[in-house]
Amino acid sequence: MACLVDLSLDIYDKAPTFWPDPKTAVMPHLKIENLKYNITQLVMSTHLGTHLDAPFHFFDDGLTVDQLDLSKGFGPAWVLDFTDKGAGDAITRADLEKHANKITKGSRVIIRTDWDQTFPDQRYFSEGPGLDPEACDYLAEARIDCLALDMPTVYSPEYVQVHHALLTAEVLIIE
């Protein structure tokens, strides 16, 4: 039986972010006592919480989120369990090849490491596991539609290379 699973992290005042990103602020702006309604102001990074990485994130001429085919992120998905990977561990091409029957053209792949359980600790952003460049090349070559992760980024040490591989292959990345 299919079920809808919400993988979103909460957005709230002072929610932690990557160190160079804008800090999160949820601030009352107007109150009912002023103008008979409440309005809240949000200041946040587009990289806050659960988010999509659009090609524009890494390419000046890349598509923005509003131009993406978001249907790639909806539907049945394979959850690949990598909960054996800990802080700093790489998920490799060899790790993914064990799931080759699930990593096919048009498939949606969710990488489960349980690293999201370290949030909101700041190490969530800097010490987690990730997919190394060869693993991302493999996913791009397989032409999957969507890659979702329970980590804040695909792979911090080589973030440019792994994002370029996936985004040029038009993989929808949900972090």
C-alpha positions in Angstrom: 0.0 0.0 0.0 1.4 3.4 -1.0 1.6 6.2 1.5 2.7 9.8 1.4 5.8 10.5 3.5 6.7 14.1 4.5 10.5 14.3 4.8 10.5 18.0 5.6 12.5 19.6 8.4 10.8 22.3 10.4 11.5 26.0 9.7 11.6 28.1 12.9 13.2 31.2 14.3 17.0 30.6 14.7 16.9 27.3 12.9 20.5 26.3 12.2 21.9 26.7 8.7 25.2 26.2 6.9 27.7 28.7 8.4 27.9 31.1 5.4 24.1 31.1 4.8 21.7 33.8 6.0 20.5 33.1 9.5 16.9 32.2 10.0 14.5 34.7 11.5 10.8 34.4 12.1 9.6 37.7 13.4 6.2 39.2 14.2 5.7 42.2 11.9 2.1 43.3 12.5 -0.3 42.3 15.2 -4.1 42.3 15.4 -3.8 45.0 18.0 -2.1 47.3 15.3 -4.1 46.7 12.1 -6.6 43.9 12.9 -4.4 41.1 11.5 -1.2 39.2 12.1 1.7 39.2 9.7 5.0 37.4 10.2 8.3 38.2 8.4 10.6 35.4 7.3 14.3 35.8 6.7 15.9 32.6 5.5 18.2 30.9 3.0 16.8 29.0 0.1 19.1 26.3 1.3 17.3 26.1 4.7 15.7 22.9 5.9 14.4 20.4 3.3 14.9 22.0 -0.1 15.5 21.5 -3.8 18.8 22.2 -5.4 18.0 23.8 -8.8 20.7 24.0 -11.5 20.8 27.8 -10.9 22.4 26.9 -7.5 25.6 26.0 -9.4 25.2 27.5 -12.8 24.4 31.2 -13.6 22.4 30.2 -16.6 20.8 27.2 -14.9 17.1 26.6 -14.3 15.5 28.0 -11.2 13.2 26.0 -8.9 10.1 27.5 -10.6 11.3 26.1 -14.0 11.9 22.6 -12.8 9.7 19.6 -13.5 8.7 19.0 -9.9 6.6 16.0 -10.8 10.0 14.1 -10.8 9.8 14.3 -7.0 6.4 12.7 -6.6 5.5 9.1 -6.8 6.9 5.7 -5.8 10.5 5.8 -4.6 13.1 3.3 -3.6 14.5 3.8 -0.1 18.1 2.6 0.0 19.3 1.9 3.6 22.8 3.3 4.4 22.2 3.6 8.1 25.5 1.8 8.5 27.3 4.9 7.3 28.4 7.3 10.0 30.0 10.7 10.3 32.3 11.4 7.4 31.7 8.1 5.6 31.3 8.1 1.8 28.5 6.2 0.0 30.4 4.9 -3.0 29.6 3.7 -6.5 30.1 0.1 -5.3 27.6 0.7 -2.5 25.0 1.9 -5.0 25.7 -0.9 -7.5 24.3 -3.3 -5.0 21.0 -1.7 -5.7 21.4 -1.5 -9.5 17.9 -3.0 -10.0 16.4 0.1 -8.3 18.7 2.7 -9.8 17.3 2.9 -13.3 16.1 5.5 -15.7 13.3 7.6 -14.3 13.5 6.1 -10.8 13.2 8.1 -7.6 15.9 7.2 -5.0 15.9 8.1 -1.3 19.2 7.7 0.5 18.5 6.9 4.2 21.4 7.4 6.6 19.4 8.7 9.6 21.8 11.6 9.7 18.8 13.9 10.0 18.5 12.7 13.6 21.5 14.8 14.5 19.6 18.0 13.5 19.7 20.7 14.9 23.2 20.1 16.2 25.6 22.1 14.1 27.6 19.0 13.1 24.6 18.0 11.0 26.0 20.5 8.4 29.7 19.5 8.5 30.3 15.9 9.6 27.7 13.7 7.9 28.0 10.9 5.4 27.6 11.7 1.7 27.7 10.4 -1.9 31.2 10.6 -3.3 31.8 11.9 -6.9 31.8 8.4 -8.5 28.5 7.5 -6.8 26.9 10.7 -8.2 28.3 9.9 -11.6 26.7 6.5 -11.4 23.3 8.0 -10.5 23.6 10.5 -13.4 24.6 7.8 -15.8 21.6 5.8 -14.7 19.4 8.8 -15.5 17.3 8.7 -12.3 14.7 11.4 -12.0 15.1 12.2 -8.3 17.6 11.9 -5.5 16.4 12.6 -2.0 18.7 12.6 1.0 18.3 12.9 4.8 21.4 14.9 4.8 21.9 18.7 4.2 23.9 18.2 1.1 25.0 15.5 -1.4 28.7 15.5 -0.3 30.4 18.4 1.5 34.0 17.8 0.6 33.5 17.9 -3.1 30.1 19.7 -3.3 30.7 21.4 -6.7 31.7 18.2 -8.5 28.8 16.1 -7.2 26.2 18.8 -7.8 27.5 19.4 -11.3 27.2 15.7 -12.1 23.6 15.4 -10.9 22.3 18.7 -12.1 23.7 18.4 -15.6 21.9 15.1 -15.8 18.7 16.9 -14.8 18.4 14.9 -11.6 16.0 16.6 -9.1 18.0 16.9 -5.9 16.0 17.0 -2.6 18.2 17.6 0.4 
